[in-house]
Amino acid sequence: MRKNESTLVVKALKNLGLDVKRVDCAYRFLNGKTWVHLEGCKNAQLSECLNTVVDPEQKRRIIGDVFMHIMSELLNDLDKDKFVLAQGTLAPDLIESGSKLSSSMLTP
């Protein structure tokens, strides 16, 4: 998330009366690794830490894998009948990623 964005989201959700649990996993993401298939190699290899990776696709893969591991851990601690898991993508994310949808579907 962007600087201070988490704080704003939590505040907005709490203003709606929701009981929000915020978990700071910045360290785990920055130092996250995943298994990747590198060109010319038969077997998957462990990637470098996210904070040293340059390739955008490899970064997305690491972020996705770290997110899934953290989410799985957190879901084990929750009463499955009393929580909502929400995720969203904002227009700036589509624009920054160069999505073809951003130019045809988004309004200024």
Contact map, one row per residue, 1 for C-alpha under 8 A:
111011000000000000000000000000000000000000000000000000000000000000000000000000000000000000000000000000000000
111111000000000000000000000000000000000000000000000000000000000000000000000000000000000000000000000000000000
111111000000000000000000000000000000000000000000000000000000000000000000000000000000000000000000000000000000
011111110000000000000000000000000000000000000000000000000000000000000000000000000000000000000000000000000000
111111111000000000000000000000000000000000000000000000000000000000000000000000000000000000000000000000000000
111111111100000000000000000000000000000000000000000000000000000000000000000000000000000000000000000000000000
000111111110000000000000000000000000000000000000000000000000000000000000000000000000000000000000000000000000
000111111111000000000000000000000000000000000000000000000000000000000000000000000000000000000000000000000000
000011111111100000000000000000000000000000000000000000000000000000000000000000000000000000000000000000000000
000001111111110000010100000000000000000000000000000000000000000000000000000000000000000000000000000000000000
000000111111111000000000000000000000000000000000000000000000000000000000000000000000000000000000000000000000
000000011111111100000000000000000000000000000000000000000000000000000000000000000000000000000000000000000000
000000001111111111110000000000000000000000000000000000000000000000000000000000000000000000000000000000000000
000000000111111111110000000000000000000000000000000000000000000000000000000000000000000000000000000000000000
000000000011111111000000000000000000000000000000000000000000000000000000000000000000000000000000000000000000
000000000001111111000000000000000000000000000000000000000000000000000000000000000000000000000000000000000000
000000000000111111100000000000000000000000000000000000000000000000000000000000000000000000000000000000000000
000000000000111111110000000000000000000000000000000000000000000000000000000000000000000000000000000000000000
000000000000110011111000000000000000000000000000000000000000000000000000000000000000000000000000000000000000
000000000100110001111100000000000000000000000000000000000000000000000000000000000000000000000000000000000000
000000000000000000111110000000000000000000000000000000000000000000000000000000000000000000000000000000000000
000000000100000000011111000000000000000000000000000000000000000000000000000000000000000000000000000000000000
000000000000000000001111100000000000000000000000000000000000000000000000000000000000000000000000000000000000
000000000000000000000111110000000000000000000000000000000000000000000000000000000000000000000000000000000000
000000000000000000000011111110000000000000000000000000000000000000000000000000000000000000000000000000000000
000000000000000000000001111111000000000000000000000000000000000000000000000000000000000000000000000000000000
000000000000000000000000111111100000000000000000000000000000000000000000000000000000000000000000000000000000
000000000000000000000000111111110000000000000000000000000000000001000000000000000000000000000000000000000000
000000000000000000000000111111110000000000000000010000000000001001100000000000000000000000000000000000000000
000000000000000000000000011111110000000000000000111000000000000000000000000000000000000000000000000000000000
000000000000000000000000001111111000000000000000111000000000000000000000000000000000000000000000000000000000
000000000000000000000000000111111100000000000000110000000000011001000000000000000000000000000000000000000000
000000000000000000000000000000111110000000000111110000000000010001000000000000000000000000000000000000000000
000000000000000000000000000000011111000000000110000000000000110011000000000000000000000000000000000000000000
000000000000000000000000000000001111100000011110000000000000000000000000000000000000000000000000000000000000
000000000000000000000000000000000111110000011110000000000100000000000000000000000000000000000000000000000000
000000000000000000000000000000000011111011111000000000000000000000000000000000000000000000000000000000000000
000000000000000000000000000000000001111110011000000000000000000000000000000000000000000000000000000000000000
000000000000000000000000000000000000111110000000000000000000000000000000000000000000000000000000000000000000
000000000000000000000000000000000000011111000000000000000000000000000000000000000000000000000000000000000000
000000000000000000000000000000000000111111110000000000000000000000000000000000000000000000000000000000000000
000000000000000000000000000000000000100111110000000000000000000000000000000000000000000000000000000000000000
000000000000000000000000000000000000100011111000000000000000000000000000000000000000000000000000000000000000
000000000000000000000000000000000011110011111100000000000000000000000000000000000000000000000000000000000000
000000000000000000000000000000000011110000111110000000000000000000000000000000000000000000000000000000000000
000000000000000000000000000000001111000000011111000000000000000000000000000000000000000000000000000000000000
000000000000000000000000000000001111000000001111100000000000000000000000000000000000000000000000000000000000
000000000000000000000000000000001000000000000111110110000000000000000000000000000000000000000000000000000000
000000000000000000000000000001111000000000000011111110000000000000000000000000000000000000000000000000000000
000000000000000000000000000011111000000000000001111110000010011000000000000000000000000000000000000000000000
000000000000000000000000000001100000000000000000111110000000000000000000000000000000000000000000000000000000
000000000000000000000000000000000000000000000001111111000000000000000000000000000000000000000000000000000000
000000000000000000000000000000000000000000000001111111100110000000000000000000000000000000000000000000000000
000000000000000000000000000000000000000000000000000111110110000000000000000000000000000000000000000000000000
000000000000000000000000000000000000000000000000000011111110000000000000000000000000000000000000000000000000
000000000000000000000000000000000000000000000000000001111111000000000000000000000000000000000000000000000000
000000000000000000000000000000000000000000000000000000111111100000000000000000000000000000000000000000000000
000000000000000000000000000000000001000000000000000011111111110000000000000000000000000000000000000000000000
000000000000000000000000000000000000000000000000010011111111111000000000000000000000000000000000000000000000
000000000000000000000000000000000000000000000000000000011111111100000000000000000000000000000000000000000000
000000000000000000000000000000000100000000000000000000001111111110000000000000000000000000000000000000000000
000000000000000000000000000000011100000000000000010000000111111111000000000000000000000000000000000000000000
000000000000000000000000000010010000000000000000010000000011111111100000000000000000000000000000000000000000
000000000000000000000000000000000000000000000000000000000001111111110000000000000000000000000000000000000000
000000000000000000000000000000000100000000000000000000000000111111111000000000000000000000000000000000000000
000000000000000000000000000110011100000000000000000000000000011111111100000000000000000000000000000000000000
000000000000000000000000000010000000000000000000000000000000001111111110000000000000000000000000000000000000
000000000000000000000000000000000000000000000000000000000000000111111111000000000000000000000000000000000000
000000000000000000000000000000000000000000000000000000000000000011111111100000000000000000000000000000000000
000000000000000000000000000000000000000000000000000000000000000001111111110000000000000000000000000000000000
000000000000000000000000000000000000000000000000000000000000000000111111111000000000000000000000000000000000
000000000000000000000000000000000000000000000000000000000000000000011111111100000000000000000000000000000000
000000000000000000000000000000000000000000000000000000000000000000001111111110000000000000000000000000000000
000000000000000000000000000000000000000000000000000000000000000000000111111111000000000000000000000000000000
000000000000000000000000000000000000000000000000000000000000000000000011111111010000000000000000000000000000
000000000000000000000000000000000000000000000000000000000000000000000001111111000000000000000000000000000000
000000000000000000000000000000000000000000000000000000000000000000000000111111100000000000000000000000000000
000000000000000000000000000000000000000000000000000000000000000000000000011111110110000000000000000000000000
000000000000000000000000000000000000000000000000000000000000000000000000000011111110000000000000000000000000
000000000000000000000000000000000000000000000000000000000000000000000000001001111110000000000000000000000000
000000000000000000000000000000000000000000000000000000000000000000000000000000111110000000000000000000000000
000000000000000000000000000000000000000000000000000000000000000000000000000001111111000000000000000000000000
000000000000000000000000000000000000000000000000000000000000000000000000000001111111100000000000000000000000
000000000000000000000000000000000000000000000000000000000000000000000000000000000111110000000000000000000000
000000000000000000000000000000000000000000000000000000000000000000000000000000000011111000000000000000000000
000000000000000000000000000000000000000000000000000000000000000000000000000000000001111100000000000000000000
000000000000000000000000000000000000000000000000000000000000000000000000000000000000111110000000000000000000
000000000000000000000000000000000000000000000000000000000000000000000000000000000000011111000000000000000000
000000000000000000000000000000000000000000000000000000000000000000000000000000000000001111101100000000000000
000000000000000000000000000000000000000000000000000000000000000000000000000000000000000111111100000000000000
000000000000000000000000000000000000000000000000000000000000000000000000000000000000000011111110000001000100
000000000000000000000000000000000000000000000000000000000000000000000000000000000000000001111111000000000000
000000000000000000000000000000000000000000000000000000000000000000000000000000000000000011111111100000000000
000000000000000000000000000000000000000000000000000000000000000000000000000000000000000011111111111011000000
000000000000000000000000000000000000000000000000000000000000000000000000000000000000000000111111111001100000
000000000000000000000000000000000000000000000000000000000000000000000000000000000000000000011111111000000000
000000000000000000000000000000000000000000000000000000000000000000000000000000000000000000001111111000000000
000000000000000000000000000000000000000000000000000000000000000000000000000000000000000000000111111101000000
000000000000000000000000000000000000000000000000000000000000000000000000000000000000000000000111111111100000
000000000000000000000000000000000000000000000000000000000000000000000000000000000000000000000000011111110000
000000000000000000000000000000000000000000000000000000000000000000000000000000000000000000000100001111111100
000000000000000000000000000000000000000000000000000000000000000000000000000000000000000000100110011111111100
000000000000000000000000000000000000000000000000000000000000000000000000000000000000000000000010001111111100
000000000000000000000000000000000000000000000000000000000000000000000000000000000000000000000000000111111100
000000000000000000000000000000000000000000000000000000000000000000000000000000000000000000000000000011111110
000000000000000000000000000000000000000000000000000000000000000000000000000000000000000000100000000011111111
000000000000000000000000000000000000000000000000000000000000000000000000000000000000000000000000000000001111
000000000000000000000000000000000000000000000000000000000000000000000000000000000000000000000000000000000111
